[in-house]
Amino acid sequence: MPPACRQKNFSLCLDTGHTNHASKKPLTEWLDILAPWITHLHLHDNHGVIDEHLAIGAGNIPGKESIKNRRTSETGKCDNRKSERGGFPEIR
């Protein structure tokens, strides 16, 4: 992590869809590395090509089932989780 991100009040939002379409690393690796700083999860799925904002299970993100059992942030909980109920196919 860059020095600026090591500040006491630093936190981040992990977007599960972005980990799938913009990275070759699996979601589980992102969660393992960034867990101490995650205070918000944006949970959605896609097929690894574009940011489709599909409901969890409608795409192909590997490791997404592990999200339920993860602890995030120094407090041991994620303060905010947002999930998509559907996609936005008209926005491509």
PASEBA-1860 file (N, C-alpha, C; in nm, 3 decimals):
! residues 92
1> MPPACRQK> 0.084/-0.118/0.000/0.000/0.000/0.000/0.089/0.124/0.000 ~ 0.050/0.224/-0.077/0.124/0.351/-0.076/0.119/0.414/0.063 ~ 0.220/0.494/0.100/0.223/0.556/0.232/0.096/0.634/0.267 ~ 0.039/0.704/0.172/-0.083/0.781/0.200/-0.197/0.693/0.245 ~ -0.197/0.568/0.201/-0.304/0.475/0.237/-0.283/0.412/0.374 ~ -0.171/0.441/0.436/-0.142/0.384/0.568/-0.184/0.476/0.681 ~ -0.256/0.581/0.649/-0.305/0.673/0.751/-0.409/0.602/0.837 ~ -0.420/0.643/0.961/-0.511/0.579/1.056/-0.656/0.580/1.009
9> NFSLCLDT> -0.697/0.688/0.944/-0.837/0.701/0.903/-0.864/0.650/0.760 ~ -0.769/0.582/0.699/-0.787/0.532/0.563/-0.876/0.409/0.562 ~ -0.969/0.404/0.468/-1.051/0.285/0.444/-1.084/0.282/0.295 ~ -1.138/0.170/0.251/-1.170/0.163/0.109/-1.295/0.081/0.084 ~ -1.346/0.098/-0.036/-1.459/0.021/-0.087/-1.403/-0.079/-0.187 ~ -1.430/-0.206/-0.165/-1.389/-0.307/-0.263/-1.508/-0.338/-0.352 ~ -1.490/-0.318/-0.480/-1.594/-0.344/-0.580/-1.565/-0.481/-0.642 ~ -1.648/-0.580/-0.612/-1.622/-0.716/-0.658/-1.623/-0.728/-0.809
17> GHTNHASK> -1.706/-0.652/-0.875/-1.710/-0.655/-1.022/-1.582/-0.605/-1.083 ~ -1.524/-0.502/-1.024/-1.398/-0.447/-1.076/-1.285/-0.547/-1.061 ~ -1.285/-0.625/-0.951/-1.178/-0.724/-0.935/-1.186/-0.830/-1.044 ~ -1.304/-0.856/-1.095/-1.321/-0.960/-1.197/-1.287/-0.912/-1.337 ~ -1.329/-0.793/-1.374/-1.307/-0.751/-1.512/-1.179/-0.670/-1.531 ~ -1.117/-0.623/-1.423/-0.998/-0.539/-1.439/-0.871/-0.601/-1.382 ~ -0.880/-0.724/-1.332/-0.765/-0.787/-1.269/-0.761/-0.935/-1.300 ~ -0.643/-0.991/-1.301/-0.628/-1.136/-1.318/-0.623/-1.208/-1.183
25> KPLTEWLD> -0.618/-1.129/-1.074/-0.616/-1.187/-0.940/-0.758/-1.225/-0.900 ~ -0.777/-1.338/-0.833/-0.912/-1.377/-0.789/-0.962/-1.288/-0.674 ~ -1.092/-1.281/-0.660/-1.154/-1.202/-0.555/-1.099/-1.240/-0.418 ~ -1.078/-1.367/-0.393/-1.028/-1.410/-0.263/-0.893/-1.348/-0.230 ~ -0.808/-1.330/-0.329/-0.678/-1.268/-0.305/-0.694/-1.120/-0.271 ~ -0.783/-1.051/-0.341/-0.811/-0.911/-0.309/-0.861/-0.899/-0.165 ~ -0.952/-0.988/-0.127/-1.006/-0.984/0.009/-0.898/-1.012/0.112 ~ -0.813/-1.110/0.087/-0.707/-1.145/0.181/-0.612/-1.027/0.205
33> ILAPWITH> -0.575/-0.959/0.099/-0.477/-0.851/0.109/-0.538/-0.723/0.166 ~ -0.657/-0.689/0.123/-0.716/-0.559/0.158/-0.811/-0.561/0.278 ~ -0.837/-0.677/0.334/-0.935/-0.690/0.443/-0.921/-0.588/0.555 ~ -0.800/-0.555/0.601/-0.790/-0.459/0.712/-0.845/-0.320/0.679 ~ -0.855/-0.285/0.553/-0.898/-0.151/0.515/-1.038/-0.146/0.455 ~ -1.100/-0.259/0.430/-1.232/-0.260/0.367/-1.339/-0.223/0.469 ~ -1.411/-0.116/0.441/-1.525/-0.076/0.524/-1.654/-0.073/0.443 ~ -1.642/-0.097/0.315/-1.758/-0.099/0.226/-1.733/-0.200/0.117
41> LHLHDNHG> -1.830/-0.288/0.093/-1.822/-0.383/-0.018/-1.932/-0.350/-0.118 ~ -1.896/-0.335/-0.242/-1.994/-0.320/-0.350/-1.999/-0.457/-0.418 ~ -2.103/-0.533/-0.384/-2.115/-0.670/-0.430/-2.198/-0.680/-0.557 ~ -2.133/-0.721/-0.662/-2.205/-0.749/-0.786/-2.121/-0.842/-0.870 ~ -2.180/-0.898/-0.972/-2.116/-0.999/-1.054/-2.105/-0.950/-1.198 ~ -2.023/-1.016/-1.276/-2.010/-0.990/-1.419/-1.943/-1.111/-1.484 ~ -1.919/-1.102/-1.613/-1.856/-1.212/-1.686/-1.710/-1.186/-1.720 ~ -1.649/-1.088/-1.652/-1.507/-1.061/-1.667/-1.467/-0.975/-1.785
49> VIDEHLAI> -1.564/-0.920/-1.857/-1.533/-0.838/-1.974/-1.564/-0.691/-1.948 ~ -1.685/-0.663/-1.901/-1.726/-0.526/-1.868/-1.791/-0.527/-1.729 ~ -1.814/-0.411/-1.676/-1.873/-0.395/-1.543/-2.025/-0.401/-1.555 ~ -2.079/-0.522/-1.559/-2.221/-0.543/-1.588/-2.315/-0.515/-1.470 ~ -2.267/-0.513/-1.350/-2.349/-0.493/-1.230/-2.463/-0.594/-1.222 ~ -2.430/-0.722/-1.239/-2.528/-0.829/-1.228/-2.543/-0.870/-1.082 ~ -2.654/-0.933/-1.052/-2.673/-0.989/-0.919/-2.568/-1.098/-0.894 ~ -2.527/-1.114/-0.768/-2.430/-1.217/-0.734/-2.486/-1.353/-0.778
57> GAGNIPGK> -2.404/-1.427/-0.851/-2.445/-1.556/-0.903/-2.481/-1.553/-1.050 ~ -2.503/-1.434/-1.105/-2.542/-1.422/-1.246/-2.422/-1.413/-1.338 ~ -2.303/-1.402/-1.283/-2.182/-1.392/-1.363/-2.085/-1.504/-1.330 ~ -1.956/-1.478/-1.348/-1.859/-1.585/-1.329/-1.746/-1.548/-1.232 ~ -1.771/-1.461/-1.137/-1.666/-1.424/-1.042/-1.632/-1.544/-0.955 ~ -1.505/-1.591/-0.962/-1.466/-1.703/-0.877/-1.445/-1.657/-0.733 ~ -1.484/-1.739/-0.638/-1.463/-1.709/-0.498/-1.568/-1.622/-0.434 ~ -1.673/-1.586/-0.507/-1.773/-1.494/-0.452/-1.848/-1.553/-0.333
65> ESIKNRRT> -1.858/-1.687/-0.326/-1.927/-1.749/-0.214/-1.853/-1.728/-0.082 ~ -1.726/-1.693/-0.089/-1.648/-1.673/0.033/-1.674/-1.538/0.099 ~ -1.746/-1.449/0.033/-1.770/-1.315/0.087/-1.848/-1.321/0.217 ~ -1.945/-1.408/0.227/-2.031/-1.414/0.345/-1.952/-1.438/0.474 ~ -1.846/-1.514/0.465/-1.773/-1.553/0.585/-1.649/-1.469/0.612 ~ -1.629/-1.364/0.537/-1.509/-1.280/0.553/-1.530/-1.174/0.658 ~ -1.424/-1.145/0.731/-1.421/-1.031/0.821/-1.338/-0.925/0.754 ~ -1.382/-0.805/0.762/-1.308/-0.695/0.701/-1.292/-0.582/0.800
73> SETGKCDN> -1.195/-0.501/0.779/-1.159/-0.384/0.859/-1.105/-0.425/0.995 ~ -1.042/-0.333/1.060/-0.982/-0.361/1.190/-1.085/-0.395/1.296 ~ -1.208/-0.353/1.277/-1.312/-0.382/1.375/-1.369/-0.521/1.357 ~ -1.326/-0.592/1.252/-1.375/-0.727/1.229/-1.509/-0.732/1.160 ~ -1.553/-0.621/1.109/-1.680/-0.621/1.037/-1.673/-0.521/0.923 ~ -1.756/-0.543/0.827/-1.770/-0.448/0.718/-1.888/-0.360/0.752 ~ -1.867/-0.231/0.753/-1.972/-0.138/0.794/-2.084/-0.123/0.692 ~ -2.054/-0.151/0.567/-2.153/-0.125/0.463/-2.134/-0.223/0.348
81> RKSERGGF> -2.239/-0.295/0.314/-2.235/-0.383/0.198/-2.352/-0.347/0.107 ~ -2.320/-0.328/-0.020/-2.424/-0.296/-0.117/-2.419/-0.403/-0.224 ~ -2.533/-0.458/-0.258/-2.535/-0.558/-0.364/-2.631/-0.517/-0.474 ~ -2.603/-0.567/-0.591/-2.689/-0.539/-0.706/-2.797/-0.646/-0.713 ~ -2.917/-0.604/-0.743/-3.026/-0.700/-0.763/-3.045/-0.732/-0.909 ~ -2.995/-0.650/-0.994/-3.007/-0.672/-1.137/-2.902/-0.594/-1.210 ~ -2.897/-0.614/-1.339/-2.795/-0.545/-1.418/-2.851/-0.423/-1.487 ~ -2.766/-0.360/-1.562/-2.804/-0.244/-1.641/-2.760/-0.270/-1.784
89> PEIR> -2.822/-0.368/-1.854/-2.775/-0.406/-1.987/-2.785/-0.293/-2.089 ~ -2.870/-0.196/-2.065/-2.883/-0.086/-2.160/-2.766/0.011/-2.151 ~ -2.686/0.003/-2.044/-2.570/0.089/-2.029/-2.447/0.005/-2.056 ~ -2.390/0.018/-2.174/-2.275/-0.065/-2.211/-2.160/0.022/-2.245
END
